[in-house]
């Protein structure tokens, strides 16, 4: 079994990887207090979706996964110029990510490198999770209000998001009852066990963010700068040589595009498949002579990958979904060009 090269991961995985070498979920000793009113779960989630990203706040984020912990400072601001986020590693390798609207700058001081890209999604995993259209997700997930607990010194409504099948993971969310900010998230496996945890250790909600918290710690003047252009989705009229006849319920192809993988002489076709919450990447790449191939399963923390060789192509499926899902997708791929001849 071969490990995947970092070049086989999407930009989103790379940005997240700037921070997350993280940590395992430890059993909580928090005493929860019962919530007699049991608010409607969808109403709580919809409020979070609509208002949480309009808040200005700063604090300390903690990631726990695989027995390791990673912490970072987090700043979020919204004003007349749009949305601003800044994350800075507090332990381990120095990393800093700054997002202004759709421009993301990732500073890597150890390598003296800066990567600039364009993306519309939040770089903070909690912010990104909070803006999902939860009303649409009801088709494949069940929402349940649980207890009210304290997170980062604030009361938070706990919501369980349980998938209706075994093709995707679930979540348990803790949402600030006052400001509807997502304070904590557990990613859950098919048995309901925590795979990964993200939470605010402390958070301060303010009217204005202090100027000192908005400035990057480095100018990057003597760094090597790289520009990453996010590929544009191909129109629905684009014909691909590949087909996946049987997608799991609720999943659909959201984008298809081609790009050049580092070290490759040919273009790789890349599909993104999503149910609105879970996202899966499928890569189709020519097998070049002398180039190492990848077949079988490769778990990477909460991300699973499965590779096969099909019609002289390397097909790789990667996503934060159960291994059975990526394997099912990989094995159901059909090289349509061979059937048209």
C-alpha positions as CSV (number, residue, x, y, z in Angstrom):
1,X,0.0,0.0,0.0
2,X,1.4,3.4,-1.0
3,X,1.0,6.7,0.8
4,X,-0.4,9.5,-1.2
5,X,1.8,12.3,-2.4
6,X,0.8,15.8,-1.1
7,X,0.3,16.8,-4.7
8,X,-2.7,14.5,-4.8
9,X,-4.5,16.6,-2.3
10,X,-6.8,19.6,-3.1
11,X,-5.9,23.2,-2.2
12,X,-8.4,23.0,0.7
13,X,-6.6,20.0,2.2
14,X,-3.3,21.9,1.8
15,X,-4.6,25.1,3.6
16,X,-6.1,23.0,6.3
17,X,-2.8,21.1,6.5
18,X,-1.0,24.3,7.2
19,X,-2.4,24.0,10.7
20,X,-3.7,20.5,11.3
21,X,-1.3,17.9,12.3
22,X,-3.7,17.5,15.2
23,X,-5.1,15.5,17.8
24,X,-7.4,13.0,19.3
25,X,-10.7,13.3,20.9
26,X,-10.4,12.6,24.7
27,X,-13.4,11.6,26.7
28,X,-15.1,14.7,28.1
29,X,-15.7,15.2,31.8
30,X,-17.9,18.2,31.2
31,X,-21.1,18.1,33.1
32,X,-24.0,19.1,30.8
33,X,-27.1,20.7,32.0
34,X,-30.4,19.6,30.6
35,X,-32.3,21.9,28.3
36,X,-36.0,21.5,29.0
37,X,-37.1,23.7,26.0
38,X,-35.3,21.6,23.4
39,X,-35.2,24.2,20.6
40,X,-35.9,23.1,17.1
41,X,-32.5,21.9,15.8
42,X,-33.0,23.2,12.2
43,X,-33.9,26.6,13.5
44,X,-30.7,26.7,15.6
45,X,-28.6,25.7,12.6
46,X,-30.3,28.1,10.3
47,X,-29.7,31.0,12.7
48,X,-26.1,30.0,12.9
49,X,-25.9,29.9,9.1
50,X,-27.4,33.4,8.7
51,X,-25.9,35.5,11.4
52,X,-22.7,33.9,12.8
53,X,-20.5,35.1,9.9
54,X,-21.6,38.7,10.6
55,X,-19.9,38.7,14.0
56,X,-16.5,40.1,14.9
57,X,-14.5,37.9,17.2
58,X,-11.1,36.6,18.2
59,X,-9.9,33.7,20.3
60,X,-7.9,30.5,20.5
61,X,-8.9,27.5,18.4
62,X,-7.8,23.9,19.4
63,X,-7.8,20.9,17.1
64,X,-7.7,17.3,18.5
65,X,-7.0,14.3,16.3
66,X,-5.1,11.0,16.5
67,X,-3.7,11.7,20.0
68,X,-2.2,15.1,19.1
69,X,-3.3,18.7,19.7
70,X,-2.8,21.8,17.6
71,X,-3.7,25.3,18.7
72,X,-3.9,28.6,16.9
73,X,-5.1,32.2,17.3
74,X,-8.1,33.1,15.3
75,X,-9.5,36.5,14.2
76,X,-12.7,37.1,12.2
77,X,-13.9,40.5,11.1
78,X,-16.7,41.7,8.8
79,X,-16.9,45.4,7.8
80,X,-17.7,47.5,4.7
81,X,-14.7,46.0,2.9
82,X,-16.0,42.5,3.3
83,X,-14.8,39.5,5.4
84,X,-11.4,39.0,6.9
85,X,-9.9,35.9,8.7
86,X,-6.4,35.4,10.2
87,X,-5.1,32.2,11.8
88,X,-1.7,31.8,13.4
89,X,-0.1,28.6,14.7
90,X,0.7,28.7,18.4
91,X,2.7,25.5,18.6
92,X,4.7,23.3,16.2
93,X,5.8,24.6,12.8
94,X,5.1,28.3,12.3
95,X,2.1,28.8,9.9
96,X,-0.1,31.8,9.2
97,X,-3.1,32.1,6.9
98,X,-4.8,35.4,6.1
99,X,-8.0,35.6,4.0
100,X,-9.5,38.8,2.7
101,X,-12.7,38.0,0.9
102,X,-11.7,35.5,-1.7
103,X,-7.9,36.0,-1.5
104,X,-6.0,33.6,0.7
105,X,-2.3,34.1,1.7
106,X,-0.5,31.2,3.5
107,X,2.8,32.1,5.0
108,X,5.3,29.3,5.6
109,X,8.3,30.9,7.4
110,X,10.3,27.6,7.8
111,X,10.5,27.3,4.0
112,X,10.5,31.0,3.3
113,X,7.5,30.5,1.1
114,X,4.1,32.2,0.6
115,X,1.2,30.6,-1.3
116,X,-1.4,33.0,-2.7
117,X,-4.7,31.6,-3.9
118,X,-8.3,32.4,-4.5
119,X,-11.1,30.6,-2.7
120,X,-14.5,31.6,-1.5
121,X,-14.6,29.2,1.5
122,X,-13.5,30.1,5.0
123,X,-10.1,29.0,6.2
124,X,-11.4,28.4,9.7
125,X,-13.0,24.9,9.7
126,X,-15.7,26.0,12.2
127,X,-16.6,29.1,10.1
128,X,-16.7,26.9,7.0
129,X,-19.0,24.3,8.6
130,X,-21.3,27.0,9.9
131,X,-22.3,28.4,6.5
132,X,-23.8,25.2,5.1
133,X,-27.4,25.2,3.9
134,X,-28.8,22.9,6.5
135,X,-32.4,23.0,5.2
136,X,-31.1,21.1,2.1
137,X,-29.1,18.7,4.2
138,X,-32.2,17.2,5.8
139,X,-32.5,14.8,2.8
140,X,-29.5,12.9,4.0
141,X,-29.0,13.9,7.7
142,X,-31.2,14.0,10.8
143,X,-30.9,16.9,13.2
144,X,-31.5,16.5,17.0
145,X,-31.3,19.1,19.8
146,X,-29.5,17.7,22.8
147,X,-28.3,19.5,25.9
148,X,-26.9,23.0,26.6
149,X,-23.3,22.9,27.7
150,X,-20.5,25.4,28.5
151,X,-17.8,25.9,25.8
152,X,-15.1,28.6,26.1
153,X,-17.0,30.0,29.0
154,X,-20.3,30.4,27.0
155,X,-23.6,28.5,27.0
156,X,-23.8,26.4,23.8
157,X,-26.7,24.4,22.3
158,X,-25.5,21.0,21.4
159,X,-26.9,19.6,18.1
160,X,-26.4,16.1,16.7
161,X,-26.2,15.8,12.9
162,X,-26.7,12.1,12.1
163,X,-26.4,10.7,8.6
164,X,-29.2,8.5,7.4
165,X,-26.8,6.0,5.9
166,X,-23.2,4.8,6.2
167,X,-21.8,6.7,3.2
168,X,-20.9,9.9,5.2
169,X,-19.8,11.0,8.6
170,X,-21.9,12.8,11.2
171,X,-21.3,15.8,13.4
172,X,-22.0,17.0,16.9
173,X,-22.0,20.9,17.1
174,X,-22.1,23.3,20.0
175,X,-23.6,26.7,19.0
176,X,-23.4,29.8,21.1
177,X,-26.9,30.5,22.4
178,X,-26.3,34.3,22.4
179,X,-24.5,35.0,19.2
180,X,-25.0,31.8,17.2
181,X,-21.3,31.3,16.6
182,X,-20.2,27.7,16.2
183,X,-17.9,27.1,19.2
184,X,-17.1,23.4,18.9
185,X,-17.5,20.6,16.4
186,X,-17.0,16.8,16.7
187,X,-16.7,14.8,13.5
188,X,-18.3,11.4,14.1
189,X,-17.8,8.0,12.5
190,X,-20.6,5.6,11.5
191,X,-20.7,4.4,15.1
192,X,-21.0,7.9,16.6
193,X,-17.4,7.9,17.9
194,X,-15.4,11.2,17.6
195,X,-12.8,11.2,14.9
196,X,-11.7,14.8,15.2
197,X,-12.6,17.7,17.4
198,X,-12.3,21.5,16.8
199,X,-13.2,24.0,19.5
200,X,-12.6,27.5,20.9
201,X,-10.7,27.4,24.1
202,X,-11.5,31.1,24.5
203,X,-13.4,33.6,22.4
204,X,-14.2,37.3,22.6
205,X,-17.0,38.8,20.6
206,X,-16.4,42.5,19.9
207,X,-17.8,45.5,17.9
208,X,-14.3,46.2,16.4
209,X,-11.2,44.1,16.1
210,X,-8.0,45.7,17.4
211,X,-5.7,46.7,14.6
212,X,-2.8,44.8,16.1
213,X,-4.7,41.5,15.6
214,X,-5.2,42.2,11.8
215,X,-1.6,42.5,10.7
216,X,0.4,39.5,9.5
217,X,3.4,38.7,11.7
218,X,5.7,38.6,8.6
219,X,5.8,40.7,5.4
220,X,7.2,37.8,3.3
221,X,9.5,40.3,1.6
222,X,12.4,37.8,1.3
223,X,10.2,34.7,0.7
224,X,9.4,32.9,-2.6
225,X,5.9,33.6,-3.6
226,X,3.7,31.1,-5.4
227,X,0.4,31.9,-7.1
228,X,-2.3,29.2,-7.1
229,X,-5.2,29.8,-9.5
230,X,-8.3,27.9,-8.3
231,X,-9.5,25.9,-11.4
232,X,-12.9,27.0,-12.7
233,X,-15.6,24.4,-13.0
234,X,-16.4,23.0,-16.5
235,X,-19.8,23.6,-17.8
236,X,-22.4,20.9,-17.8
237,X,-22.0,20.5,-21.6
238,X,-18.4,19.3,-21.1
239,X,-18.0,15.7,-22.1
240,X,-15.8,13.6,-20.0
241,X,-14.2,10.2,-20.9
242,X,-15.2,9.0,-17.4
243,X,-18.5,8.2,-15.8
244,X,-19.6,7.2,-12.3
245,X,-23.0,5.5,-12.9
246,X,-24.0,5.0,-9.3
247,X,-23.3,7.8,-6.8
248,X,-24.4,7.4,-3.2
249,X,-27.8,9.0,-2.4
250,X,-27.5,12.8,-2.1
251,X,-24.1,13.1,-3.7
252,X,-23.7,14.9,-7.0
253,X,-20.8,16.2,-9.1
254,X,-20.4,19.9,-8.3
255,X,-17.4,20.7,-10.5
256,X,-15.1,19.2,-13.1
257,X,-11.8,20.7,-14.3
258,X,-8.3,19.8,-15.5
259,X,-5.0,20.9,-14.0
260,X,-1.4,19.9,-14.1
261,X,-0.1,17.9,-11.1
262,X,3.5,18.7,-10.1
263,X,5.9,16.3,-11.8
264,X,3.3,15.2,-14.3
265,X,3.5,15.7,-18.1
266,X,-0.2,15.4,-18.7
267,X,-3.3,17.1,-17.4
268,X,-5.2,15.5,-14.6
269,X,-9.0,15.5,-14.6
270,X,-10.5,16.4,-11.2
271,X,-14.1,15.9,-10.1
272,X,-15.5,17.3,-6.8
273,X,-18.5,15.3,-5.5
274,X,-20.5,16.7,-2.6
275,X,-23.8,16.2,-0.7
276,X,-23.6,19.8,0.6
277,X,-21.7,18.8,3.7
278,X,-19.3,16.0,2.8
279,X,-16.9,16.6,-0.1
280,X,-15.0,14.0,-2.2
281,X,-12.3,14.5,-4.9
282,X,-11.8,12.1,-7.7
283,X,-8.6,12.3,-9.8
284,X,-8.1,10.7,-13.3
285,X,-4.5,10.8,-14.4
286,X,-2.6,9.0,-17.2
287,X,-0.2,6.3,-15.9
288,X,3.2,7.5,-17.1
289,X,6.1,5.1,-17.7
290,X,8.2,4.7,-14.6
291,X,5.8,6.6,-12.4
292,X,4.8,5.0,-9.1
293,X,1.1,4.1,-9.0
294,X,-1.3,3.8,-6.1
295,X,-3.7,1.0,-5.6
296,X,-5.8,0.1,-2.6
297,X,-6.7,1.9,0.6
298,X,-4.8,4.7,2.3
299,X,-6.2,6.3,5.5
300,X,-4.9,9.8,6.3
301,X,-6.4,10.7,9.6
302,X,-10.1,11.5,9.1
303,X,-9.4,11.6,5.3
304,X,-9.6,8.3,3.4
305,X,-8.3,7.5,-0.1
306,X,-8.7,4.6,-2.4
307,X,-6.8,4.1,-5.7
308,X,-7.2,1.8,-8.7
309,X,-5.7,1.5,-12.2
310,X,-8.5,1.7,-14.8
311,X,-7.9,1.8,-18.6
312,X,-4.3,2.9,-18.2
313,X,-5.2,5.7,-15.8
314,X,-4.6,6.2,-12.1
315,X,-8.0,6.8,-10.5
316,X,-7.8,8.2,-6.9
317,X,-10.8,9.0,-4.7
318,X,-10.1,11.1,-1.6
319,X,-12.5,12.5,1.0
320,X,-13.6,13.0,4.6
321,X,-16.0,10.1,4.3
322,X,-15.8,6.4,5.4
323,X,-13.3,4.2,3.5
324,X,-16.2,2.1,2.2
325,X,-17.5,5.2,0.4
326,X,-14.3,6.1,-1.4
327,X,-13.7,2.4,-2.4
328,X,-17.3,2.1,-3.7
329,X,-16.8,5.2,-5.9
330,X,-13.4,4.1,-7.2
331,X,-14.6,0.7,-8.1
332,X,-17.8,2.1,-9.9
333,X,-15.8,4.4,-12.2
334,X,-16.3,3.5,-15.9
335,X,-14.0,4.7,-18.7
336,X,-16.7,5.7,-21.1
337,X,-14.4,6.4,-24.1
338,X,-13.7,2.6,-24.4
339,X,-17.5,1.9,-24.7
340,X,-18.0,4.5,-27.4
341,X,-15.6,3.0,-29.8
